[in-house]
Amino acid sequence: MELNIPRTNATPEIRWDSASGTLAITGESYPENSFDFYEPVLEWLRHSLPTLARLRLEVSVSYMNSSSIKCMLDILDAMGEAHAAGAAVEAVWSYETDNPRALDLAEEFRSEVLFPFVVNPVGG
Amino acid sequence: MTPDQLSRIREEITREGVMICFNGTFVHSIIEELGNALRRYLQEQEEQKSAALDVFSVYIEQAQNIRNYLARKKFTDATSASAIIVIARRGERYVVSSGNVVDGEDQAALTAQLEQVRSADAAELRKLFKEKLRSGTRDPAGGAGMGLIEVARRCAEPLQYAFHPVEGGRSFFCLTAVI
């Protein structure tokens, strides 16, 4: 099942690459309605995760509003369930080193999950 | 508007260090465009990327809070359906002030929430944020009930607020965040 949401000013690009098993979220996230925006992603996860042996989530989002943070946690929770069921899931969360808030956020997410979660500094 | 009135408004805006001021209907496209303009200003003025992002974040949370509230309330009169937001620079600080009409019945809950974040220190705000994150609050307009906590986390001073009574048992709710 494909997933390819193009980037806009207030919403990130969300793209599934089946060849590498990577779900990439890139850009900024402050949609008009975060729950509506992320619903297709959660729907895709609910549909696809049971059929996947592995999934790598790559997040590179420089700004997220509070409701997007909640939706991101829903994504991580869905991955956590797959992890508990035996799937090889992992997350790589990139943040720019000149943005300490982004590191805080990455650490907060990392403390919420039980699967491998790499916080990846990128020279800003 | 007469030239005199225009001059007075311009003088006041200049004196207060106002970067952006908008009064009207908060729709997403306007919130986004004002945000883009704010970022351009901040890029020119602010060396610290994290400080600029704090100001942007406070603006987005305040503006989206208002948009979500007004979308939920569906006030029909033009004055209640519109709101104001002002972003100003004061010395080394930035000030984001917003004002919108709230229903009398919502004032107590809003006050309780404001007092809770005002009295919380950084560690308590972090805890509150985590609790809200897990609480499952979702309003159909898009709110997650975390906006005020997120604003408070990025502020240098406790949030200031006031309610001014207006007609129909409603109040004009003013919120000021200093970053």
Chai-1 contact restraints between the chains, C-beta under 6 A:
chainA,res_idxA,chainB,res_idxB,connection_type,confidence,min_distance_angstrom,max_distance_angstrom,comment,restraint_id
A,N9,B,E32,contact,1.0,0.0,6.0,A-B,restraint_1
A,A10,B,E32,contact,1.0,0.0,6.0,A-B,restraint_2
A,Y30,B,I60,contact,1.0,0.0,6.0,A-B,restraint_3
A,E32,B,H28,contact,1.0,0.0,6.0,A-B,restraint_4
A,N33,B,G142,contact,1.0,0.0,6.0,A-B,restraint_5
A,S34,B,G142,contact,1.0,0.0,6.0,A-B,restraint_6
A,F35,B,R138,contact,1.0,0.0,6.0,A-B,restraint_7
A,N65,B,I60,contact,1.0,0.0,6.0,A-B,restraint_8
A,S66,B,A144,contact,1.0,0.0,6.0,A-B,restraint_9
A,S66,B,M146,contact,1.0,0.0,6.0,A-B,restraint_10
A,S66,B,G147,contact,1.0,0.0,6.0,A-B,restraint_11
A,S66,B,E150,contact,1.0,0.0,6.0,A-B,restraint_12
A,S67,B,G142,contact,1.0,0.0,6.0,A-B,restraint_13
A,S67,B,A144,contact,1.0,0.0,6.0,A-B,restraint_14
A,K70,B,L133,contact,1.0,0.0,6.0,A-B,restraint_15
A,K70,B,A144,contact,1.0,0.0,6.0,A-B,restraint_16
A,L73,B,L133,contact,1.0,0.0,6.0,A-B,restraint_17
A,D98,B,K49,contact,1.0,0.0,6.0,A-B,restraint_18
A,N99,B,K49,contact,1.0,0.0,6.0,A-B,restraint_19
A,N99,B,S50,contact,1.0,0.0,6.0,A-B,restraint_20
A,P100,B,S50,contact,1.0,0.0,6.0,A-B,restraint_21
A,R101,B,S50,contact,1.0,0.0,6.0,A-B,restraint_22
